[in-house]
Amino acid sequence: FFAGYQLSPQFENIITMSNYYDTMADLILGLGLVFELPVVVHFLSRIGLLTPRLMREKRKYAILIIFLLAAVITPPDWFSIWLVAVPLLLLYQIGITISERVEKERSRKRALTRKY
């Protein structure tokens, strides 16, 4: 995106290695942190702060936040935003499944401790 972007034909783009590394570092760090969503969901579900019901109820807000994060992390073009947002939306859905499994495991353990 940035390589083809020009304000006008009078200005020439000069991309330095420092600028390139800064952009790539921000992009890789941001994506690396954001794609840890299933791990964070598992941890929060294990300690009881997150439930599948809560995640389903707040899905609209999560979609908005995901698109905002994708817009902040990526260069300012729609293709890049969608390229990051779609996998994050899938990870959110996977997070709901992870939270359901943690909740089932917790209820099964409670049933076993009540039994004995």
Buried (B, 14 or more C-beta within 10 A) or exposed (E): EEEEEEEEEEEEEEEEEEEEEEEEEEBEEBBEEBEEBBEEBBEBBBEEEBBBEBBEEEBEEBBEEBBEBBBEBBEEEEEBBEEBBEBBBEBBEEBBEBBBEBBEEEEEEEEEEEEE
